[in-house]
Structures are given as C-alpha cells and as structure tokens.
C-alpha cells in the first residue's frame, strides 16, 4: 500500500535523510523506529510532502506522490496525527472534528458518533474548547480529527508522548481497535513495550538511513540490535 524508496530530504542546505526505504502492506501496522533525531519525523513529513524529498520515491496505493502538494496527498487517504497534536485550540471538540470531516454521514465513512464510540471522553467534552482538554484528550482529538478525513493509512507521530500511563493505554487500545478493523497504520512511538505487540513489521532508522527491517519478534529477541539502534 505504501512503498518508500531511497528518500533523501534536506532542510535548507542540511541533509536529514540519506536513503530511507520502507514498505507497508495493507492492513499492517508498521513501526518506524530509531533514537532521537534519526529522521522519523522527517520521513513522515517527506511521505506527506510537507517537506518534499529531493530524491527518492513514495508510492501510495500504486500512485507516485511526486509533485503533489501536501493537501492532495492527504486527500488521497493519508491521515496524519502530527507530533505535538496541534488541535484547533479555540474550537470545541465537535468543531475540531467537523472541520476535517470528509463525507456525508451516510457514506460509511467516519462520523462524529464513530469517533465518540472510539473515545468516549470526547463525547463527554464535545462542547468544550480544545485548549481546555488535558494532553491525553487533545491527543485523542488529534486522532479523531485524522480519522474524520477517512484515511486509508493513518500515520501517528509520537501520539503517546508525555501522557500518563492510563491515558496512554486508552490511546493504544484505540489503535488496536483500528488495526482490528483493518486500517493500515504507520506508527512512530518511543513506548516499545506497547508498540511492538501491535506491530506487524519494523523499520529502524539511524542517521537518516533505514538500517534494519524485520519482524517485531526478531527485534524483541535481539537485545544487541535494540541496544545498538534504539538505545534500549
Ligand atoms: P525525534 O524522535 O527527536 O522527534 P526524529 O527521529 O523524528 O527525532 P527528525 O525530527 O526527523 O528526527 O530529525 C532528523 C534530523 O533533521 C535531525 O538532525 C534534526 O536536527 C534535523 N531537523 C529536523 N527538523 C529540522 C528543521 N526544521 N530544520 C533543520 N533541521 C531539522
């Protein structure tokens, strides 16, 4: 469903990615891993064309994304939950969700009710301004907002960062539910104990390069590999 090959991406003159390859099969959860600053967020930004790569290719559902503007990429069905949440602070929960809604409620896509069923806390706070939500609730809202675009691939960049364990668990169980529904998901997250059991495949980045790809079982069983590339 997603094939990334030879990505090289720059911020001005400074090169951040030196060759990233990954592929994600439909219905899979792919864990994109690596220590701080190794290029995970840049890889995501390159895929979404928020920071277009200088070299390399990204194909999504058979289509080459080269030359597309970021909003077109999103419309093809890539739903991003960016690092740091970025909900619309002055708007209510419901307004945030309606702002990205794609389709009428009868087309089988995501609806307010479906998001509220996934995150009951959001239903309780439907009228509350997003800026008054807790960090975890804002994160749920960010996920809900991405879902309202009816993504075929959901991309989560550090969705559980800085959250208390209980609320983190709520986010992970929502991700598990989405996976069970067959949604394809690309996840960057530092909580490997939560991430690895959900992942179908892993890719590890080191200094802007993909240096290892394999199964979560292999990674879990290889303390050396974890130490070398993940600092665990
Ligand atoms: P983290 O886990 O800390 O978020 P990451 O793996 O997501 O790290 P990136 O944020 O993609 O890593 O950063 C990769 C490299 O690109 C780093 O060297 C970083 O300093 C650099 N970089 C990231 N954003 C910018 C930017 N806006 N301008 C210049 N350099 C940047």
Boltz pocket constraint, residues with backbone or C-beta under 6 A from the ligand:
constraints:
  - pocket:
      binder: B
      contacts: [[A, 11], [A, 14], [A, 15], [A, 16], [A, 34], [A, 35], [A, 36], [A, 37], [A, 38], [A, 39], [A, 40], [A, 41], [A, 42], [A, 43]]
      max_distance: 6.0
